[in-house]
């Protein structure tokens, strides 16, 4: 990992004197020239910002996963997405802020010519890394909305109103692109890519293998997602990714470490500390589930600080009522861990990978049977605990608990319930992937709150509705997309959400 070494600002170098009156129309404070590296860095940071933010204008996935609850304004926990135009903001964050910068960075790099052999290799590495971030961005968009603009996205001159492509077709193309990118990283492993402009893995030669592991792990994620509708295809892609090498420990986690400087701080710090607000508390469904098994991660996730809430008998912590307004002092709170300006933002970690692999075994995508699934399941729990500052001994003791032990048939829990519940715990603070795991496994069992049911929203949303602006500006393509997926509703399942 590499701390941010570059400020995310584009510096224009257009200050020469001239008698040309057209210069009077140029704002000297707004750049007209930038570098591919600046665009890449900005896109990379914007991706992480969007995925880790807890601003209800941008990211409500922790709420959808019922890991957090709201205090004063519970609208988003009641599944009101349109009041703050949340789908529009998520859509814009990736298309306008991320993908547009990646497209422009790629165009600038592709136009470079007359270079040495070593420079040509670095160029190839840069283009592969840009492609990986494009693929990641599209995967999030598909997993949020379903069918999305893809084949015609990026060229606003040629395609001002892009069509929406079939989500499953996009998925397969994303995996094919990742396979090509991974081959480039392996082939050019001795050469750097973006250098310090890569603010996740540093961009040096060693980072190519880190990115290759991320790519293969992302293939695992996409393959497990698609496995219920394309099991044979998913098995082939997943097994190849495993052979090529995935994240091998927490040391490989795909994280961006933020800075203390304004604009480069973790968005959580902005939302939870700088705003001087107390808008969030842990959600009772999540807290109660962890308390029921005596999960040692609770002390890393929650705190009973002043004023100390009144706890029910036998409880260590208590969460806020999900879907309702809560009095901040009446529940446990989020730990101060999230208050650090430099707290890392995570796109993928080893714990998530292990739970995906445990699921893959149970779905017969990879061999090994229940014994192998247990190894992955245990490894996922252990990796999560170590990443949160607990010890291997803590993990061992926890894994021996009857309600946690993967082999304990007396619990009556299915493999989906076991993996789903523990992935939910491990994916704390990674709301999008916690929500995705829930949608894929249907565990833990989450229910829409009474306030949402009263609005005739009977289930936990399984997708965002499309951007309101798209509905008005790109209406013809929006209407077709909505029809193709079965209706632009929050309860319309994505193509891979078969069960």
C-alpha positions in Angstrom: 0.0 0.0 0.0 1.1 3.5 -0.6 -0.1 6.7 1.2 -1.4 9.4 -1.1 1.7 11.3 -2.3 -0.1 13.4 -4.8 -2.7 16.1 -4.2 -5.7 15.4 -6.2 -5.8 18.7 -8.1 -5.1 19.4 -11.7 -2.5 22.1 -12.3 -2.9 24.2 -15.4 0.3 25.5 -17.0 -1.1 28.3 -19.2 0.5 31.5 -17.9 2.5 32.9 -20.9 1.9 36.5 -21.9 0.1 37.3 -25.1 -1.5 40.2 -26.9 -4.2 37.8 -28.3 -7.6 39.0 -27.0 -8.8 35.4 -26.8 -6.6 35.0 -23.8 -9.1 37.2 -21.9 -11.6 34.3 -22.2 -9.3 31.9 -20.3 -9.8 31.5 -16.6 -6.3 31.3 -15.2 -7.7 29.4 -12.1 -9.1 26.6 -14.2 -6.7 24.2 -15.9 -6.8 23.5 -19.6 -3.9 21.0 -19.5 -3.4 18.1 -17.2 -1.5 14.8 -17.1 -2.7 11.3 -17.5 -1.2 10.5 -14.1 -3.3 13.2 -12.4 -6.4 11.9 -14.0 -5.6 8.3 -13.0 -4.9 9.3 -9.4 -8.1 11.3 -9.2 -10.1 8.4 -10.5 -8.5 6.0 -8.1 -9.3 8.2 -5.1 -12.9 8.9 -6.3 -13.5 5.1 -6.5 -12.5 4.5 -2.9 -14.2 7.7 -1.7 -17.5 6.5 -3.2 -17.2 3.0 -1.8 -16.3 4.1 1.8 -18.4 7.3 2.2 -21.2 7.2 4.7 -22.8 10.4 3.4 -26.4 9.5 2.8 -26.3 11.5 -0.4 -23.8 9.1 -1.9 -23.6 5.7 -0.1 -26.4 4.0 1.9 -25.1 0.4 1.6 -24.2 0.1 5.3 -27.8 0.9 6.0 -29.1 -1.6 3.4 -26.9 -4.3 5.0 -28.4 -3.3 8.4 -25.0 -2.9 9.9 -25.7 0.8 10.8 -28.9 2.7 11.7 -29.7 6.3 11.6 -30.6 8.7 14.4 -32.3 12.0 13.4 -33.2 11.3 9.8 -34.1 7.7 9.1 -35.3 8.2 5.5 -32.6 6.1 3.9 -33.2 3.2 6.3 -36.8 3.4 5.2 -35.7 3.0 1.6 -36.3 6.5 0.4 -33.8 6.8 -2.4 -35.2 9.7 -4.4 -35.4 12.4 -1.7 -31.6 12.9 -1.9 -31.3 11.5 -5.5 -29.0 8.8 -4.2 -29.1 6.7 -7.4 -28.2 9.8 -9.5 -25.2 10.5 -7.2 -23.9 6.9 -7.3 -24.4 6.8 -11.1 -22.6 10.2 -11.5 -19.8 9.2 -9.2 -18.7 6.4 -11.5 -19.6 7.7 -14.9 -18.8 11.4 -14.5 -16.1 11.4 -11.9 -14.3 8.0 -12.3 -14.8 6.6 -15.8 -14.5 9.9 -17.6 -11.1 10.5 -16.0 -10.0 7.0 -16.8 -11.2 7.3 -20.4 -9.3 10.6 -20.8 -6.2 9.2 -19.0 -6.2 6.2 -21.3 -6.6 8.4 -24.4 -3.6 10.5 -23.4 -1.4 7.5 -22.8 -2.5 5.8 -26.0 -1.5 8.9 -28.0 2.1 8.7 -26.7 4.6 7.6 -29.3 8.3 7.5 -30.1 9.3 5.7 -26.9 11.9 3.3 -25.9 11.2 -0.4 -25.3 11.1 0.1 -21.6 8.8 3.0 -21.9 6.5 0.9 -24.1 6.3 -1.7 -21.4 5.4 0.9 -18.8 2.8 2.2 -21.2 1.3 -1.2 -21.5 1.2 -1.6 -17.7 -0.5 1.7 -17.3 -3.2 0.9 -19.8 -3.8 -2.5 -18.1 -4.2 -0.8 -14.7 -6.6 1.8 -16.1 -8.6 -1.1 -17.6 -8.8 -2.9 -14.3 -10.2 0.2 -12.6 -12.7 0.6 -15.4 -13.8 -3.1 -15.0 -14.1 -2.6 -11.2 -16.3 0.5 -11.7 -18.6 -1.3 -14.2 -18.9 -4.3 -11.9 -20.1 -2.0 -9.1 -22.6 -0.3 -11.5 -24.0 -3.6 -12.7 -24.3 -4.9 -9.2 -26.1 -1.8 -8.2 -28.5 -1.2 -11.1 -28.5 -4.3 -13.5 -28.3 -3.3 -17.2 -26.2 -0.2 -17.6 -24.6 1.9 -20.4 -21.4 0.0 -21.4 -20.6 -0.5 -25.0 -21.4 3.1 -25.9 -20.3 4.7 -22.7 -17.3 7.1 -22.7 -17.8 8.6 -26.2 -20.3 11.4 -25.5 -19.8 12.9 -28.9 -20.6 9.8 -30.8 -23.1 8.4 -28.2 -24.6 11.2 -26.3 -27.5 8.9 -25.3 -25.9 5.5 -24.8 -27.8 2.2 -24.9 -28.1 0.0 -21.8 -26.3 -3.3 -22.3 -27.4 -6.7 -20.9 -25.9 -7.2 -17.5 -24.8 -10.8 -18.0 -23.1 -10.0 -21.3 -21.3 -7.1 -19.5 -20.2 -9.5 -16.7 -18.6 -11.9 -19.1 -16.8 -9.2 -21.0 -15.5 -7.8 -17.7 -14.0 -11.1 -16.8 -12.4 -11.5 -20.3 -10.9 -8.0 -19.9 -9.5 -8.9 -16.5 -7.9 -12.1 -17.9 -6.0 -10.0 -20.5 -5.0 -7.4 -17.9 -3.6 -10.1 -15.5 -1.5 -11.5 -18.3 0.0 -8.1 -18.9 0.9 -7.7 -15.2 2.6 -11.1 -15.2 4.5 -10.5 -18.4 5.7 -7.1 -17.4 6.3 -7.9 -13.7 9.7 -6.4 -13.6 8.5 -3.0 -14.8 6.6 -0.3 -13.0 3.3 1.2 -14.0 2.1 4.6 -12.6 4.7 5.0 -9.9 3.6 7.3 -7.1 0.4 8.1 -9.1 -0.8 4.7 -8.0 -2.0 5.5 -4.5 -3.1 1.9 -3.6 -0.1 -0.4 -4.4 2.6 2.3 -5.1 3.0 1.7 -8.8 6.5 0.2 -8.7 7.5 -3.1 -10.3 6.4 -5.1 -7.2 2.9 -3.7 -7.5 2.2 -5.5 -10.8 2.0 -8.8 -8.9 -0.2 -7.2 -6.3 -2.5 -5.9 -9.0 -2.5 -9.3 -10.6 -3.7 -10.9 -7.3 -6.4 -8.2 -7.1 -7.5 -9.0 -10.7 -7.7 -12.7 -10.0 -9.6 -12.1 -6.7 -12.0 -9.9 -8.6 -12.6 -12.7 -11.1 -13.4 -14.9 -8.1 -16.0 -12.4 -6.9 -17.6 -12.0 -10.3 -17.6 -15.8 -10.9 -19.3 -16.5 -7.6 -21.8 -13.8 -8.3 -22.7 -15.3 -11.7 -22.5 -19.0 -10.6 -26.2 -19.6 -9.9 -27.0 -18.8 -13.5 -23.8 -19.9 -15.3 -22.3 -22.5 -13.0 -20.0 -24.2 -15.6 -18.7 -20.9 -16.9 -18.1 -19.6 -13.4 -16.2 -22.8 -12.4 -13.8 -22.5 -15.3 -13.1 -18.8 -14.7 -12.8 -19.2 -10.9 -10.4 -22.2 -11.1 -8.2 -20.4 -13.6 -8.0 -17.4 -11.3 -7.1 -19.5 -8.4 -4.3 -21.1 -10.4 -3.0 -17.7 -11.5 -2.8 -16.4 -7.9 -5.2 -14.5 -5.7 -4.8 -12.4 -2.5 -2.7 -14.6 -0.2 -3.0 -12.7 3.1 -4.1 -9.4 4.7 -0.8 -7.9 3.4 -2.3 -8.0 -0.1 -5.5 -6.2 0.8 -6.5 -3.6 -1.7 -6.6 -0.5 0.5 -6.0 3.2 0.1 -4.4 4.9 3.1 -5.7 8.4 3.4 -3.8 11.6 4.5 -4.5 14.2 7.2 -4.7 17.0 4.6 -8.1 18.5 3.8 -9.5 16.8 0.7 -7.4 13.7 1.2 -8.9 12.5 4.4 -11.0 9.4 4.7 -14.6 10.4 4.0 -15.7 8.8 7.2 -13.7 11.4 9.1 -15.5 14.1 7.2 -18.9 12.5 7.8 -18.5 11.5 11.4 -16.0 14.0 12.9 -15.6 17.1 10.9 -19.4 17.5 10.5 -19.8 17.4 14.3 -22.9 15.2 13.8 -24.1 12.0 15.4 -26.2 10.6 12.6 -25.3 7.0 12.9 -25.3 4.2 15.5 -24.8 0.4 15.1 -28.0 -1.3 14.0 -29.7 -3.6 16.5 -30.0 -6.6 14.0 -26.3 -6.6 13.5 -25.3 -5.9 17.1 -27.8 -8.6 18.5 -26.5 -11.2 16.1 -22.9 -10.6 17.1 -23.8 -10.5 20.8 -25.6 -13.8 20.5 -22.4 -15.6 19.7 -20.1 -13.5 21.8 -18.1 -12.3 18.9 -14.8 -10.7 20.1 -14.8 -8.2 17.2 -17.6 -6.3 19.0 -15.1 -4.3 21.0 -13.5 -3.3 17.8 -16.8 -2.4 16.2 -18.8 -0.8 19.0 -18.3 1.1 22.2 -20.4 2.0 25.3 -19.1 5.5 25.9 -20.6 8.4 27.8 -23.5 8.4 28.3 -23.5 4.7 28.8 -26.7 3.2 27.4 -29.0 1.0 29.5 -28.2 -2.6 28.4 -30.8 -5.4 28.4 -29.9 -8.4 30.6 -27.2 -10.5 29.2 -26.2 -8.0 26.5 -22.8 -6.5 26.0 -23.9 -3.9 23.5 -27.1 -2.6 22.0 -27.9 -1.1 18.6 -30.3 1.4 17.4 -33.7 0.4 16.0 -33.3 -0.1 12.3 -35.5 2.0 10.1 -36.6 4.4 12.9 -35.2 7.6 14.4 -32.9 6.9 17.4 -31.8 8.8 20.4 -28.0 8.7 20.2 -27.4 8.2 23.9 -29.7 5.2 24.0 -27.5 2.8 22.1 -23.9 1.7 21.7 -21.8 3.8 19.4 -19.3 3.3 16.6 -15.8 3.0 17.8 -13.3 5.9 17.4 -11.4 3.7 14.8 -13.5 5.4 12.1 -12.6 8.9 13.3 -9.0 8.7 12.0 -8.3 10.9 9.1 -5.9 8.3 7.7 -8.2 5.3 8.2 -7.8 3.1 5.1 -10.5 2.6 2.5 -10.8 -1.0 1.3 -11.9 -2.3 -2.1 -11.1 -6.0 -1.5 -9.6 -8.0 1.4 -8.4 -11.5 2.1 -11.3 -12.2 4.5 -13.9 -11.5 1.7 -12.0 -13.8 -0.7 -12.0 -16.7 1.8 -15.8 -16.5 2.3 -16.2 -16.4 -1.5 -14.1 -19.5 -1.9 -16.0 -21.3 0.9 -19.2 -20.6 -1.0 -17.5 -21.7 -4.3 -16.7 -25.1 -2.7 -20.2 -25.6 -1.5 -21.5 -24.7 -5.0 -19.1 -27.3 -6.5 -17.2 -24.6 -8.4 -14.0 -25.9 -7.0 -13.2 -29.3 -5.4 -12.7 -30.1 -1.8 -16.1 -30.7 -0.2 -17.1 -29.6 3.2 -13.7 -30.0 4.7 -12.2 -27.5 2.2 -15.2 -25.1 2.7 -14.4 -25.2 6.4 -10.8 -24.2 5.8 -11.8 -21.2 3.8 -14.6 -20.3 6.3 -12.1 -20.5 9.2 -9.5 -18.5 7.2 -12.0 -15.8 6.5 -12.9 -15.4 10.2 -9.3 -15.5 11.2 -8.3 -12.9 8.6 -11.0 -10.6 9.7 -10.0 -10.8 13.3 -6.4 -10.2 12.6 -7.2 -7.2 10.4 -9.2 -5.7 13.2 -6.4 -6.1 15.7 -7.3 -9.3 17.4 -5.1 -12.4 17.7 -5.0 -15.9 16.2 -5.9 -17.2 19.6 -9.0 -15.1 19.7 -10.0 -16.6 16.3 -9.3 -20.2 17.4 -11.5 -19.8 20.5 -14.2 -18.2 18.5 -14.2 -20.9 15.9 -14.7 -23.5 18.6 -18.0 -22.0 19.7 -20.9 -24.4 18.8 -22.8 -21.6 16.9 -19.7 -20.7 14.9 -18.1 -24.2 14.3 -18.6 -25.0 10.6 -18.9 -28.7 11.3 -21.5 -28.4 14.1 -24.6 -29.9 12.6 -26.5 -29.5 15.9 -26.8 -25.8 15.2 -29.2 -26.6 12.4 -27.7 -23.8 10.2 -27.2 -24.5 6.5 -23.9 -23.7 4.9 -25.5 -20.6 3.4 -26.5 -19.4 6.8 -23.1 -20.1 8.3 -21.1 -18.4 5.5 -23.6 -15.6 5.1 -23.7 -14.7 8.7 -19.9 -14.7 9.2 -19.3 -12.8 5.9 -21.8 -10.2 7.2 -19.8 -9.8 10.4 -16.4 -9.7 8.5 -17.7 -7.2 5.9 -18.5 -4.7 8.6 -17.9 -1.2 7.3 -17.8 -2.6 3.7 -21.5 -2.0 3.2 -21.7 -2.7 -0.5 -20.1 -6.1 -0.4 -22.1 -7.0 2.8 -25.2 -6.1 0.9 -24.1 -8.1 -2.1 -23.3 -11.2 0.0 -26.8 -10.9 1.6 -28.4 -10.7 -1.9 -26.5 -13.7 -3.2 -27.0 -16.0 -0.1 -30.2 -14.6 1.4 -28.5 -14.7 4.8 -28.6 -13.2 7.3 -32.3 -13.0 7.3 -33.0 -9.2 7.0 -36.5 -7.7 7.1 -37.8 -4.4 5.9 -38.6 -2.1 8.9 -42.2 -1.3 9.7 -41.8 2.2 8.5 -40.8 1.0 5.0 -43.6 -1.6 5.0 -46.1 1.1 5.8 -44.9 2.8 2.5 -45.5 -0.5 0.7 -41.8 -1.4 0.5 -42.1 -5.0 1.8 -38.6 -6.3 1.4 -35.0 -5.1 1.7 -34.0 -3.5 -1.6 -31.9 -5.7 -3.9 -31.0 -2.9 -6.3 -31.0 0.8 -6.8 -33.6 2.3 -9.1 -32.1 4.0 -12.1 -30.9 7.6 -12.1 -33.7 10.1 -12.3 -31.7 12.2 -14.8 -31.3 9.2 -17.1 -35.1 8.8 -17.1 -35.6 12.3 -18.3 -32.6 12.8 -20.6 -32.0 9.2 -22.0 -35.7 8.2 -21.7 -35.9 5.8 -24.6 -32.9 3.7 -23.5 -34.0 3.9 -19.9 -37.5 2.6 -20.7 -36.1 -0.3 -22.6 -33.6 -1.1 -19.8 -36.3 -1.0 -17.2 -38.5 -3.3 -19.2 -35.6 -5.7 -19.9 -34.7 -6.3 -16.3 -38.4 -6.7 -15.2 -39.1 -3.2 -14.0 -37.2 -0.3 -12.5 -38.0 -1.2 -8.9 -35.9 -1.8 -5.7 -37.2 -5.4 -5.5 -36.3 -6.3 -9.0 -33.6 -8.9 -8.7 -30.3 -8.6 -10.7 -29.7 -11.3 -13.3 -27.4 -13.3 -10.9 -29.7 -13.1 -7.9 -31.6 -16.3 -8.9 -32.8 -17.5 -5.5 
